[in-house]
Amino acid sequence: MRIVIDPGHGGSDPGAIYKQYREKDFNLKVSLLVRDYLQVSYDAEILMTRSSDKTMALKERTDFANARNADFFCSIHYNAAGGRGFESYIYNGTVPESTKQIQNVVHKEYMFTARKYGVIDRGQKRANFYVLRNTKMNALLLEVLFVDNEQDLKLILNDQFVRDVSKAIATGIAKALNLKAKPAPIPGVLYKVIAGSFKEEENAKERVLFLERNKVDSFIYPITIDGTKYYRVQAGAFSEKENADERVTALKRIGIADAFIVTEGTSVPAPPPEPVKGFTILGSSVVTAGNLQAFVKRVNPNAPNLASLYLEIGKKYGIRGDAAYAQAVHETNYFRYTGVVKPEQNNYAGIGATGPDEPGASFETPHEGVTAHIQHLYAYASKAGLPEGEKLVDPRFHLVTRGSAPTWVALNGKWAVPGTNYGQLILNIYERMIDLEMELINIQLDRLEKTKQQLD
C-alpha cells in the first residue's frame, strides 16, 4: 500500500497567518507525525509531497502522487477566517464508495480523540478542491483546527494534543485502508544518530534542509534537558552500532562535525502480558448519570433513578458503571420488569433468576441491589479481592470462575444461557447511550459558542 501525505502550503506560500503563526508550519508538523506513526506501526510505503519548508504548486502535488501510482492521498491543512473545530473533505464530484468510507473512518477516529479536548465537529464535507479533483486515487483533505481562533490555537500549541490527533489521523488511515500492523520490534539497544541539537527550532529546520539536499532523510524532535528545550535532528536509528558509526562518518564527510550517537535501551525486558481484546468490563464510565436517566426515561418515564448508584459503586470496583447500567436496562426491559423478576426484589441483573419458579435473589435496598450487580461483574472480570471496606452481598459471587469474562462479549453463554449474543445486546444499548451523550454535548457546545459570539 502506497500512501502520500501532503502538508498544505509551504515555502513562499505560508497559508493562513495569525499573529506570528503560519499555517504551513502547523501542516508540516502534523504531517511528519502522521508519517512517523504510519511508518513505525504499519506495513505501508509512506511518501511526502514535502518534508521541509519548500514551495510546491498544487499540480506538483497531484502529479507527484499520480506518477507514483499511490493508493491514497491525504492533504493536511489548518483552517481560518472565522470558525472553530475540525472538518474533512472529499471531492464533490463522482467518487468511489471507498472514498466515502475512508472519510467516514478517518473523521470518526480523529473526533474520538479530539472530543476529549473539546474540539467541535464541523462535519464530513465535499468540495471542488484541486488536490481532490486531480488525484487518481482515493483522496482526503483534513482541516485540523482554526489557526485564528484563540481556543483552537491553544490546542494547536499544545504538543500533547498535536501528538494525540496526529496519531488518531494515522490510526484512522490504517483502519480505513486495512493496513497490516508491523510486528513489534524486538527490544534491545537502539543507536540513534543525531545530526545536530539546537536551542532554536529554525536552526534545526535549516539542518534538515541541508541534509535533504545531501539526500539524507531526517526529522526534528524536541527534548528537554535540565530545563532547557532542544531541537534534535535525527538522521537514522540502528540496532547495530557499526551502522550508526558509519552514518556519523558519512555526516562528518558532508561537513556536520557535531553529529553524535544516542544509545537507548540496555537489555531485553520480559514480554508484556497479552492485552485483552474487546470492550472490557473493567474501566471508567463516560456517560453522565443525568443522560443515562434521560435515555431510559424516553422509553419508561417511571423508571427509578439508579444511574448515580451505578456510577458511584462501579467506580469503587473499577467497573464501567454506565455499561453495567445498560446491562440492567437490558435485563429489566427499561425497568418495566416484563420477566420473572419483580421491582421489589431490587435485582437489576437477574442474579439467580432461571424461570417462573425461580425469580432469583432479592435485596433489601436499591443500593444493595446495584452493589450485588457490580460485584457479580467484578467476579467475572477480575481475580482480585473486594475493595477495602466492601461487604459481599452477591449470593452467587463464589460460583463464578474468577476472571473468566474480562469483556462484555465474553459474558455470552455465562451470564445468560444460551446467550450467544448477550454481550452484543448490552453494548448495543450502551452505544445508543453514548450517542445521546454526544448529541447533548454538541447541543451544549453550540449553545456556548453562540453565547460567546454574542459577547463580541
N, C-alpha and C positions, 0 to 999 in steps of 0.2 A: 504494500500500500504506500503510495507516494502522496505526501501532504505538503502543500505550500502555505506558509504563514506569511501574511503581508502586513507589516507595520505601516499604517497610513502616513502619508506626507513624508517629510524628511528633507534634509539639505536646505535649499533655498526656499522650500515650502514648509513653513512652520505649522500649518494647520491653525486651529483655534488658538488665540492668545488671550490670556487673562492675567493681569498683574505681570509678574516676571515669568509666568509659567507658559510653556509651549506644548501644544497637543502632541507634536511629533515625538517628543521625549517620552511622554507617557505611553504612547503607542508602542514604541520600541521596547520599553521596559517590560510591558506585559507580554509582548510577542516573544521576547527571548525567554521569559519564564515558561510560557506555554511550550515553546520548542524544547526546553530542557526537560520539562516534566514528561513530554511525549518520548523524547529520545531515551531517557533513563528507564522508563517503565514499560514501553510498548515496542513491538516488533514492527517498525514502520520507518520509511525514509522521510525525514523532515527537511524541507528546503525553505530558505528565507529569501523573499524578494530583496530585502536589505537587512543587514545585521549591524549596520552602523548609520551614522547621520549623513546619508547621501541623498541627493536629488534623484527621483525616479518618476518619469511620466506614467500616467495611467496605462498607456499602451504597452510600455515596457513591462509592467507588472503582469498584465494578462498574457503578453507574448511569452514571458518567462515561464508561466505555468503551462500554457498550451504546448510550447516547444518540448517540454519535459513530460508530456502525457500524464500530468498529475491526476490523481483520483479525487482530490478535494482541495478547495481553495478557501482560506479563511482570512478576511481582511479585518484588522483590528483598529478601531478608532475611539476617540472620545468626542462627546457632543458639546454643543454650545448654543448660545443665542436664546436663552430663556427656557428653562425647564429643569427637570431633575429626574434621575433614575436611569435604568438600563432598557435598551431595546435592541432587537435583532432584525435583520433584513435579508430577504431573498429577492430574486428578480421578479418584477411584476408582470412579466410575460409568461410564456409557456415554460414550465419547468417539470422535470420528472417528479414522481411521488416521493422518490428517495430524498430529494432536496428538502421537501416539506418535512419529512420525518427527521432529517438531520437538524433542521432549525428547531423543531419541537424538543428534541432530546438535549441539545446544547443549551437552549434557552432555559429549560427547566433545571438543568444541572447548575447553571450559573445562579439562578434565583434561589435554589435550595440553599446555597452557601451565602449569597448576598443578603437574603432576607433577614438573617440574624443581625446584620449591621444596619437594618432599617432602610435598605435600598428599595426604591419604588419600581415596580414592574410596569414599564410603559408598553409592553406587549410585543407580539411577534408580527412584523410588518413586511410589506413588499414595496419595492421601489425600482426605478429605472436607473440604478447606479451603473456607471461604466464597467467597473470590475465585475459586477454580477452579470451584466448583459453580454460581455465579450469573453468570458471564460467558457471553455468547452466541457468543463466538469461541474459537479455539484459545487456551489459556491455560497458562502455565507458572509455577511458583514455585521460586525458587532459594534455597538456604541456603548462603551463600558459605563461611563458616567458623564456628567456635565462639568467641564473644567471651570465654567463661570458661575457655578452655583456653590455658595460657601459651604453648605452641608456636604455636598458631594466632594468638594475639594478637600475637606478634612479627611475623607476616606481615601482619596487619591494619594494623599501624602502619608497615609498610614501603611507602612511596609507590610504589616501582618495582613491587612485587608487585600493588598495587591497580590501577595503570595497566595492567599486563600482563593481569590476569584480566578487567578491565573491557573491554579491547579484545577479549579472547577471547570474552566473552559477546556483544558486538556482532557480531563476526565469525560466531559460531555462528548468531545470529538471521538475519544476512544470508544465510548459506548455506542455512539451513533454509527461508527464505521466498523464496529465489531473487531477492533484491533486485538491482536493476540498479545497478552501480557508477557513480558520478558521474565525468565526465571530470576529469582532473587540472586544477586551477586554473592559469591562465596566470601564470607567475612575474612578479613585479614588486613595486611598492611597495604595502604594506598599512598603512592608518591605523587603529589600534586606539584606541577611546575608553575611557579608564579613569575610572570614576566613583568614585574613591577608592582609596587604598592605605593599609593598616593593618598595624600590628605585631601586633594581637590579632585572631584569627580571628572572635571573637564580634562585634567591631565591623563586620567585613566582612559578616557574616551579617545584622546589623541594616540595613546599607546595601542589601543585596539585597531584604530585606522592604520597605523604604521604596520602592525602585524598582518592585517588584511592585505595590504599592498605587497607584503612579502609572502603571501599565500599560507599564512599560519592562522588557524581558527583560534579564537579566544573569546572570553566573555568576562564581564565585571561582576564581582560580588563584594558587598560591604562587610566589614568585620570591625568590631570594636576591641581595642587592646588598651588596657589601663585607662579606660575612659575616653580614649581618642578614637574617632572613626576613621578607618582607612578604606580605600577602594582598591582591591586587589584585582589584577588582571591574570586570570588563569589560562594557561596555554597548553593544557594537557594533564591527564592523570593516568598513572600506570601502576600495575601490580608488581612490575619488575623494576628495581632501582636502576639497572643498567639502561633501560629505555628512557627513564626520566633524566639520567645523566646525559644521554645523547641529545635529548631535546634542549637541555640547558646549554650544551656546547653549540648546538645549531643556533640558538638565540644569541649567544655571545658573538657568533660569526657575523650576524647582521647588525651588531652594534648595541645589543642590550646587555650591558655589563652587570646590571643589578638583578639578573634572573636568579632564582633560588628554588629550593625544593622544600615543601611542607609534607611531613610524614604524618599520616593518620592511621590509627588502629595499631594493635600490637599482637593480638592472638585471636584464635578462632573461638568465639563465645559459644555457649551451649545453645542449641536451636530453640527458638521461642515455641511455646505451645501452639498447637493448631488453632486458628481463630474459629469461633463459632460462626457457621454460615446460616444466614436467615435472620429475621427480625426477632431480637431477643426479648425474653420476659423481663430480665433484669435491665434496668436503665432508668432514665429520668422522664417524667411527664412533660409534655409540651403544650397540651391543650388546657386552658384555664377552666376552673370549676364552673364559672358562670356560663361559659359556652358549651360545656358538657351538658349542663342542665337545659340550656336553650335547645340543644339538639334533640334531647329526649322529649321535651315538652311540646315540640312541634307535632309529635305523634300522640303523646299522652300528657295532657295539661295537668293531670292529677298525680304525676309521678313524684315520689318522695325526693327530698333534697339530700342526696347521698354523695354527690360528686366531691365535695370538700373532704369528706371522710376518706374516700378512695385515694385522693392525692396526698393527704396527710399521713395515712397509715402506709401507703405504698412507699412514700419517701423513707420511712423508718427502715423498711426492709430492702430498699434498693430496687423495688418493683415498679414498673411503669403503671402507676395508678390510673392514668387515663385509659390505657389499653385494658386494664382489669375492669374498669367501669364499662367499657364496650362489651366485654365478656358478660357482665351482669345484665346489660341490655339484651344481649342475645338469649341468655338463659331464662330471663323473666318475660321476654317479649315486650320490652319497653315498660317493665314493671306493671304489666297488666295481668300477669300470673295466669296464663291460659293453660298451664300444665298441671302437674300433680302438686307442686309446691305452692303454699298459700302465703299471703303477705305477712301474716302474724308470725311465721317461722323466722323471719329476718335471714333467710337462707338465699342469698342473691346469686350463688354459684351452683345451686342444685347439688350441694355436697351430700352424698349418700342417697339421693333420690334415684330409684331404679324402676318405679312403676306405680300403679294405683294403690297397691298395698304397702308401698314403702316410699312415703313422700320425703324421706331424708331427715337431716338434722334440723334442730330448732335452736335458736339463740335468743337470749333474753332481751338484747337491745340491738338497734341498728349498728352501733359501734362494734359490738361483739361479732355480729354477722359479717361485717366488712373485714374485720381482723381475721376471721376464720378463712374467708375467701383469699385474702392476701397470703396468709400462712400456707394454704394449700398450693398456691402458685409457687411460693418460696420453696416448698418441699420438692417440687418438680425441677425448679430452675437452679437450685443451689445445694451444695453439700455442707454448708456452714451451719453453725448453731443459730438459735434465735438471737436477735439483737438484745443487748444487755437490758434487763428490766422488763422484757416482754414475757407474758404468760401464754402458754399454749392453750388455744381454745378450739383448734381444728381437730375434731374427733378422728379424722382419717389421715392425719399427718404421717403417722408411722407406718401406714400401709403403702405409702408411695416409695418407689425406688428413687432415692435422693439423687438429684442432678440428671435424671433420665430424660428431661424435656427442657433444654435451655431456651428453645424458641417456641413461639406460639403454634407454628405448624407442627412441631414435634408433639403437641398435645393430641394430635389426631390418633384415635383409637385408644387413647389412655384416659382422657377426661370423660369422653363420651364414646359409647360403643354402638355401631361400628365407627361412627365419627370420622369417616375418611376425608372430609373437608372441613372439619370442625374449626381448626385454626384459621383457615382461609375465611370462613364466615365471620369470625371475630375481627380479623384485620380489615375486612370489607366495611364493617360498621365503623371501625376506628379511622379508616381513611376518609370516610364521609364526615366524621367529626373534625378531622384536620382541615378538610376543605371548608367547613363552616368557619373554623377559627381564622383561616386565611382570608376568607371573604370579609369577615367582620373587621379584621385588622386593616385590610385595604380600604374599607369604607372609612375607618377612623383616620388612616393616613391621609386620604383625600380630604377629609374634613379639616384636619390640621393644616394641610398645605394651603387650602383655600383661605382659612383664617389668617395664616401667616401672610398671604398675598395681600389681604386687606389692610395689613399693618403698614405696607409700603406707601 
